[in-house]
Amino acid sequence: MQLIPLSLDTNQTFAIELNGLQMRVDLRWQDIGQGWFMSLYVAGSPVLLNGRLNSASGFLASILHNVGGDFVPLPKTTPAEELSRYCWEDTHVLVFMTNEELEASASVVI
């Protein structure tokens, strides 16, 4: 499991390497949709645009089979709260989990 460090900013961009693929991730809060949305670029090409991030996200599995995992917002508390504008400070962390980790644990609380 790889922790993705996030700030409290509602519009964030970060680079990450997963299984040898250089990726750029844009993560932003949308007031209209009341949710976090993710765009993902590999080698400068978009592979996901404005996908809504939720606790049951499965973005990468359906897009890039060779990445070997997925981004998952994990709750810090039980029961898990909904993702909110301030969730990265209070209630959730964003991690990249391998397929094996995803299969081994349907629900992880940090």
N, C-alpha and C positions, 0 to 999 in steps of 0.2 A: 504494500500500500504506500503510495507516494502522496504526501500532504502537499496541496497547492496553496502557497501562501497568498492570501488575499487581503486587501486593505478594505476600509469602510467606504471607499469611493464607489459610486453607483455606475461608473463607466471605467472598466479595467481592461488592459491588454497585457498579455504575458506570453513568453515563448517557453516551450517545453520540448524535450526530446523523449519520444516513446518508441521503443524497439527500432532505434536508428532513424526514425522519421522526425524531422524538424517541423514543429507545429507552432502556429500563432493562434492564440485564443483571445477572442474579444468577448467579454462578459459584461452585460449591462442590465440595469433595472429599467423596466418600462412602466411608467405610471398608469398608462391606459390599460395595459394587460395585467397590471399588478403582479408582475413576476420577473424573474431573471431569465435572460435570453442569451444564448451562446452561439457564436459563429466560430468556425474552425477552418484554418487554412493549412494546407500541407504543401511545402515547396512553393508558396505564394499563390496556390490555386485554392479557391473555396471548395470545401467538401461538405460543409454544413453552414447554412445561413439562418440566423434567428431561430434556432431550436429552443423551445421552452425547457428550462431546467426544472426538473421535479425529482422527488425522492425515488421515483421508479424510472429514472432516465436510462436510456439505452442507445445513446447517440452513435457511438463508434462501432458497436457491434453490427449495426445494420449498414454502416457506410464503409468502414475500413476493417476488413476481417484480419489483416495482418498486424494490427496494433496490439492485439492481445489483451484488451481490457476496456474500461470505460470510466468516464468522470461520474462521480456519485457524490451528492451532498449528504453527509452523514449527520444525524442529530447528536447534539451534545447531551440531550435530556431524554427521559422517558416519561410520558409518551411524547413522541416527536411532534413538534409544532410545525405549522406550515412555513414554507420559505417566505421570508419577509424582506423588506428593503434593508433592514439592519441585521439580517440573520448571520452574517459572517462574524459579527461581534458577539452576538448573544446566544444563538441557538444551533448553529451548524458550522461544519468545516467542509471544504471541498477536497476530495481525494481522487486519485486515479487508482483504481483497483484492477488487478489482473483478472483474467477470466477464471482462474483457479480460486482466487479470493472471492469473486462474485458468487461462484457456485458453492463455496464452503460456508458462506454466511449470507443469509437472506436479510438479516437485520443486525447491524453493528451499532453499538452505542459507545461513544468516547467519553 
